[in-house]
Amino acid sequence: MAQVLVLVDHVDGAVRKTTSELLTLAARLGEPAAVFVGDGYDNAAGSLAEFGATAVYTVPSEVNDYLVLAKAEALAAVVEAAGGASALAAVLIPSSAEGKEIAARLALKLDSGLITDAIDVRPADGGGVATSQAAFAGGFTVDATVTRGLPVVTVKQNSVEPVATGGAAPVVTSVAVELSDLAKAVRVVERKPKAKSGRPDLTEAAIVVSGGRGTNGDFSKVEAFADVLGAAVGASRAAVDSGWYPHSNQVGQTGKQVSPQLYVACGISGAIQHRAGMQTSKTIVAINKDPEAPIFELADFGVVGDLFAVLPQATDEAASRKA
């Protein structure tokens, strides 16, 4: 079977859940082959093997010293090292802001078709790669197939449940990358780690609890419920624009797009801007005092009530069931 390249999303070798999801999808199309950029491969090797990587292409850490063009050039070099575009089945990349820019630049270099924000990837009838995307704020699902060159696809987080295969150690190939002068035009001189909240990353979390205007700036009940569930905390645009919660936690069209197994909207009306960021969640629960709030049209389960009365009861019940 042809190899499917997967760009590994990691921090110093600590592999993120997005990578295990992509490896699971890659196994549907061919032989998963991970592309590891930077330092820390020894830390990542076990996780990559566990989720089915049969081969790994390592790229020098120098690539991380530059912006996204360097990573696009590195991926193009890996494609050549793997036998060229015609020898591969696809390239899968996490659908982050950086990932989508890398994918676009790579597709241009390979003269290939590009699909972004896929929520499903599978073999196409008659060969090739078929995908599904959520369109018009999740109101429709669109099926698409790349018809030109090597399919380059970015995949949204939480689109598939990772499946561990417990495979053997992958074959590792080191790929030399000659970066262009343009790729080296801007150099990263310092990286500052984000403060750790102890909660999962918003875009990777299986459960997200979000607060909106109905919190009146008090997110304590939202955070307490999220913590008992092991969930990430999100916020609507109204909440972050009011300064009640950091912009990095905004869920919506102009914020982060999430697709968890469970999304709990607390005091959020459900404007289209917010719905665009969470409508592909598997199960949606809404808590709102207004029975006419648009969020109830979208929710699988709804509670008409004051979040300050509902959430403490839900938190106590969840805690008692975990005990």
N, C-alpha and C positions, 0 to 999 in steps of 0.2 A: 504493500500500500504506500501511497505517496505521503510524505511528511506534511504536517500542519504546524507552522511556526506559531508559537505563543510568546508574546513579550511578557516577561516576568515582572510583576509589580512587587517590589520588595523594599525594605529599609535595612541596609547592612546585612542582607541575607535572611531577614525575617519576612517570609513570604506572606503576602496578603491573601485573603479569601478569594479575591477576584481571580487570582492566578489558578487556583484549584478549580474554579468554575470554568475558566477558559480551557483548561486541560481536559475537563469532562466533555465539553462541547467538541474539542478537537478530536477526541476518540471516536466521535460519530462520523468524522469525515476521513480519517486516515490515522497515521501514526503521530501522536503528539510529540513535538520537539520544542523544548523551551529555549528561549533566547535570554541569557542572563547578562545584564550590563552592570559592571561595577564590581565592588569588593563584597566578600561574604558568601561566596558560593558554597563553601563547606557547611555553613549553617543552613543553606537552602536545599542541599542535595537530598536529604531525607524526605522533605515535603514534596519535592518535585517527583521523586520516584514513587512516593505513596499514591499520588494522583495520576500516575500513568505516563509520565514523560519517558520516552524510550531513548531520546537523545537530547543533549544539551549543547548549545553553542554559546561559549563564553566570549564576552567582548571586553576589552581593556577598560579599566576604571576611568581613564582619561576622558572617555566620551561623556561622563557625568559632569565634567568640568565646564561643559558648554550647554547651550540651549537646545531646543528640540530638533533643530536641523542636524545636529551631530548624531542624535539617536536615529533619525530617519536614514542618514547615510550609513550608519552601523547596520541597521536592518537590511538595507540594500546589499551590503557586503555579505551578510549572512545568507541572503537569498542566493547570491552567486556561489558561495561556499557550499551550499546545500544542493547544487546542481543546476541552479537557474530557475526562473519562474515556471518554466514548463514542467519541471520535475516535482513541483510542490502542489498541494491541494488548496491551500489558503494561508493567510496570515491573520491571526486573531490578536486584538489589542484591547486593553481595558478602555471603556468609554468615558474616560476623564477628559478634562479640558486639554491636558497635555497629550493624552493618548489620541484624541481626535486630530490634533494638529500633526502629530507624528504620522498617523495613518494617511492623512491627506497628502503630506509631502512624499511619503513612500509610494503611494499610488501614482503620483505624478512621475516619480522617477522610473517606475516600472511600466508606465503607460497602461495602468490597470484600472478596473472599476473599483469603486469605493462605496461601502455601505456603513453608515454610522448609527449608533444607538439601537442596535439589534437587540431584541428580547428573546430570539430563538434562532438557532443555526442548525441546519440539517442538510443531508444530501438532497440535491435536486433531482427530480425525475429526468432521466436521460443523462445524468452526470452533472457535475458542477456543484455549486453551493447555493442553497436557498435560505432566505432569512425572513423573519417577521419583525416589524417595527410598530410601535404605538404612534399614531398620528393624531393631529388635531386635539392636543391635550388628552390623549388616551381614549378619545371617543371612537376611534377606528383602529383596526389592525391591518397593516399593509404588508403583503408578501412581495419580496423582491429577489431577483437573481442577478448576479454579476455576469455579464455576457462578454466582457473584454478583459483578456489577460488573467493574471493571478488575482483571485478575489482577496481584497483587503477589507476586513470587517472589524468594527469596534462594537463591543458588547456591553450592555448595561449590567451593572452589578445586580446580584440576586436574581438573575434570569434563569438560573438552573441550580439544583441542589448538587453540590460537589459529590462525586462518587470516588471513594478510595479504591484503588485496584491492588495496592501492595506489590507493585511490580519490582523487578530487579533494578539494580543501579544502572542509570542510563549511560550511554556512551558519550563522553565529553570531548568536544572539539573546540580548540581555541582559534578564534578568527581575528586576524590582524585587520585593523581598520585605518585607512589613510584618509584623515579628515581634510576637507577642502578649506581653503583660506576663509571662505565665506562662513563656514560652520564655526570657525575659530575666531570670528570677528568679535564676539562678546564672550567673556570668560566669567564664570561664577567664582567669586572670591570668598564668599562666606555663606554658610547655611546655619540658621538658628532653629533649633527644634521647637515645635509647638509645645505649650504647656499641656501636660497630660491631665485629663479630667477623670480618668478611671473608667470612663464609659466607652463603648465601642465607637468606631468611626461612623459618622452619620451615613455615608454612602454605602458602607458595608454591613451595617447592622441588620439582623434578621427581624428586629422589632424597633419601631420608632414611635416615640410619644412626642407630639408637637403641641405647642401652645400658641394662642393667637390673641386677638384684641380682648377676648373674654377673660384673660388672666389679669387684666388691669395692671400689668407689670410685675405681678407676683407669680414667679415660676416655681415656687417651692413645692406646691402640690404636684405639678407636672414632673419635676425632678424626682420627687419621692416615689411616684408611681413608676417612672422609668427605671429607677435603681432597683426596685424590687423585682422587676421583670428582666433586668440585665439589658435594658434598651438604651438606644441613643436618644438624645433630646433634640428636637427640631423646633423651628419657630416660623410663623407666617411673616410676610413682608411687613404687615402693619406693626407687628411686635418688634421687629428689628429696626424699622424706621423710627419707632418711638424711643429707641435706645434701651429697650427692656432686655434684649438678648443679643449676643454677638452676631454680626452679619454672616460669619462663617457657619452658623447653624440655620441659615434661612433655607426653607424648602419652597421651591416654586420655579416658575419659568425663568426668573432672573437670579435664582439661587441654585441650590443643589437639587438634582433630580434623584429620587430614591424609589426603590422598588422592593420593600421588605416583605416578609411573610405576613406581618401584622403592622398596621399603621393606625395609631389612635390620635384623632384630631380633637383637641380640647379647646373649646371657646374659639373655634375657627369657623367663619361663615361659609367658606368654600367657594371663594371667588375663582374665576377661571385661571388667574395667575398662579394661585396655589395648587389648584387641581392639576395643572400641567406638570408639577413636580412630584406628584405622589399617586396619580390615578392608576398606575400600573401595579400598585401594591396588591398582594394576593387577597388579603382580608382587611377591610377598612371599618373602624369603629368610630363613631362621631358622638361627642358630648357637647350639647349646646342648649342654652335656655330658650332659643327661638325655634319653635317647631317648624317654621317656614324657611329655615336656613338652607341654602342650596346644597350644603355638604350632605344633608340627609338623602338627597337624590342619588348620591354616589355611594353612600355607606352600605355595608352589608348588615351592620347592626347599629342602632342609634339609641341614645339615651337623651331624652328631653329633660334637662335639669341643670342646676348650677354646678359647674365643675368643682367648686370649693366644697360642695356637699357630696358629690359623686366620687371624686378621686380618692379622698381619704378612706371611704368604704371599700373601694376597689383595691386600694393598696393593702388594707388590713386583710382582706379576703385572700389576695394573692400571697401575702406573707404567711398566712396560716396554712395555705395549701403547700407551701414550700417547706414548712417546718417538719 
